[in-house]
Amino acid sequence: MRGSRPLALALLALAVIFAIATVFFFTQKTNILASGRPELHWKHAIVFLVLTLLAVIAANFARPKPVKA
């Protein structure tokens, strides 16, 4: 199966967005995606960290591989 360069780039772009969300939730006190008073949301940050890693791994599998001669 051949890889798809556009899919790999899209997955990397998604990984960057997830990484930004990870940093946001680790550093900012907020109540986005949660109810209640603003606070650090460790669970959200960890979920976005895992999504970042999965997107990078998926991009590695989706990229075109060099043809061996």
One Martini backbone bead per residue (centre of mass of N, CA, C, O) as a GRO file, in nm:
protein
   69
    1MET     BB    1   0.094   0.037   0.024
    2ARG     BB    2   0.056   0.360  -0.038
    3GLY     BB    3   0.116   0.671   0.037
    4SER     BB    4  -0.005   0.995   0.174
    5ARG     BB    5   0.086   1.315   0.176
    6PRO     BB    6  -0.174   1.476   0.252
    7LEU     BB    7  -0.241   1.304   0.500
    8ALA     BB    8   0.020   1.353   0.656
    9LEU     BB    9  -0.010   1.665   0.669
   10ALA     BB   10  -0.283   1.668   0.813
   11LEU     BB   11  -0.186   1.516   1.067
   12LEU     BB   12   0.028   1.727   1.145
   13ALA     BB   13  -0.167   1.963   1.178
   14LEU     BB   14  -0.331   1.825   1.400
   15ALA     BB   15  -0.094   1.796   1.598
   16VAL     BB   16  -0.049   2.098   1.638
   17ILE     BB   17  -0.326   2.160   1.755
   18PHE     BB   18  -0.303   1.962   1.994
   19ALA     BB   19  -0.048   2.093   2.117
   20ILE     BB   20  -0.175   2.365   2.178
   21ALA     BB   21  -0.394   2.251   2.366
   22THR     BB   22  -0.203   2.129   2.569
   23VAL     BB   23  -0.065   2.389   2.661
   24PHE     BB   24  -0.317   2.536   2.745
   25PHE     BB   25  -0.420   2.325   2.968
   26PHE     BB   26  -0.144   2.337   3.137
   27THR     BB   27  -0.143   2.683   3.175
   28GLN     BB   28  -0.457   2.744   3.187
   29LYS     BB   29  -0.720   2.896   3.337
   30THR     BB   30  -1.032   2.724   3.273
   31ASN     BB   31  -1.385   2.652   3.125
   32ILE     BB   32  -1.323   2.498   2.884
   33LEU     BB   33  -1.491   2.200   2.842
   34ALA     BB   34  -1.609   2.302   3.126
   35SER     BB   35  -1.745   2.320   3.433
   36GLY     BB   36  -1.715   2.594   3.630
   37ARG     BB   37  -1.438   2.689   3.753
   38PRO     BB   38  -1.144   2.811   3.693
   39GLU     BB   39  -0.896   2.570   3.580
   40LEU     BB   40  -0.693   2.316   3.566
   41HIS     BB   41  -0.689   2.059   3.294
   42TRP     BB   42  -0.540   1.762   3.300
   43LYS     BB   43  -0.716   1.569   3.133
   44HIS     BB   44  -0.723   1.734   2.875
   45ALA     BB   45  -0.417   1.747   2.832
   46ILE     BB   46  -0.370   1.440   2.810
   47VAL     BB   47  -0.556   1.387   2.572
   48PHE     BB   48  -0.408   1.581   2.375
   49LEU     BB   49  -0.136   1.437   2.394
   50VAL     BB   50  -0.230   1.168   2.280
   51LEU     BB   51  -0.337   1.284   2.011
   52THR     BB   52  -0.067   1.388   1.915
   53LEU     BB   53   0.082   1.116   1.905
   54LEU     BB   54  -0.119   0.971   1.715
   55ALA     BB   55  -0.088   1.168   1.474
   56VAL     BB   56   0.215   1.121   1.430
   57ILE     BB   57   0.201   0.817   1.385
   58ALA     BB   58   0.000   0.827   1.147
   59ALA     BB   59   0.182   1.000   0.963
   60ASN     BB   60   0.404   0.789   0.938
   61PHE     BB   61   0.219   0.573   0.798
   62ALA     BB   62   0.108   0.775   0.558
   63ARG     BB   63   0.364   0.807   0.433
   64PRO     BB   64   0.577   0.793   0.190
   65LYS     BB   65   0.781   0.549   0.069
   66PRO     BB   66   1.070   0.453  -0.031
   67VAL     BB   67   1.211   0.310  -0.304
   68LYS     BB   68   1.362   0.006  -0.346
   69ALA     BB   69   1.628  -0.112  -0.566
   0.00000   0.00000   0.00000
